[in-house]
Amino acid sequence: MTKVKNNLITTGLSGKLGKQVVFRQWGSETFLAKAPVRSQNSIDSELRIKNKLRFKEASAFAKKAMNDPELKQAYKKKCKARVTAYARAVQDFFNVPSIGEIDLSNYSGETNSFIRVYTTDDFRVNQVKVRIENQQSEAVEAGFAEQEGNTDWWRYIVTEPNLLSTGGKIIVSAYDLPGNEATMVANI
């Protein structure tokens, strides 16, 4: 994309010129680019329809986020150059959080022992759910972890004593603001 500088004729132009050139405005600057070419095969494939629907959902999420002044400001703070808060919210919709580690070093199965989870997201992890299962895959306990200060570590404190036996597992799910979910399992 070419940036137009100090040109009285093209400054402020936007739109298509013929079928070859497009003028675009970003802030107070004018950019010149090659016009996009639409494919002759415009029949929507199943994948394209699915992607359009997903993008509509992303757009609806971003619009809702922009109506919340606090959330809009938070997205704006995470923006790089030439990216709007709306575009950043759309980007967040498409990125799933990741779980880096489930720390069981402080977990004994007794009340007040705890499980730590390290999880990140491109914007913000909203909540972390922990489920403890026995060897028959029955839920022993489940609940939400609390974030440790302003870090990427989350702590789940055990409220019900349970007997540790091999074959059990800890299932952790991390959710971001748009509701994307990442899951990790740790065997006991």
Residue, then its C-alpha position, 0 to 999 in steps of 0.5 A: m500500500t502506498k502512502v500519499k504525502n502532501n498532494l493537493i489532488t489526492t489528499g482526502l480521496s477515498g474510493k475506487l478509481g476505475k478497476q485498478v486503484v483504490f484510495r483509502q483514508w486512515g486518520s488524516e492520511t491517504f493511502l493508495a492500493k491496488a483494487p481487490v479482484r473478486s473471484q469469478n467463482s463466487i458460489d459460496s462453499e460450505l466453508r465460506i458460509k461457515n466463515k461468514l457466520r463466524f465473522k458475524e458472531a465476532s462482529a456482534f461480540a465486538k459491537k457489544a464490547m464497544n457499548d461497554p466504555e470500560l471494556k472498549q478502553a481496555y481493548k483500546k489499550k491493547c491495540k497496536a498502531r492503526v488498529t481500532a478497539y473494534a478490530r481488536a475485539v474481533q481479533d480476540f473473538f478468534n483467539v482461544p486461550s491456552i493453558g500452559e501448566i497445571d501445578l499439582s504440587n500443593y494438591s493433597g486431596e485435603t480441604n484447603s490444599f490447592i491446584r494452580v493453573y497457568t493460562t494466557d490469552d491474547f487479551r484476557v482470561n475471564q474465568v478458569k473452571v476446575r473439575i476433579e474426577n475419580q477413577q470412575s470419571e465421576a465428579v468429586e468436586a468442581g468450581f471456579a479458580e481465583q486469579e492470583g493478583n494480576t498474574d496469569w496464575w489461577r488458584y483453585i482451593v479444594t473445599e471437600p476432602n477427597l481420597l487421592s487414588t491413581g486413575g483420577k484426573i483434574i480437568v481444567s477449562a479456561y475461558d476468555l471474554p468471547g467465551n472461547e474455551a481451552t481444556m487440559v487434563a492432568n492425571i492424578 
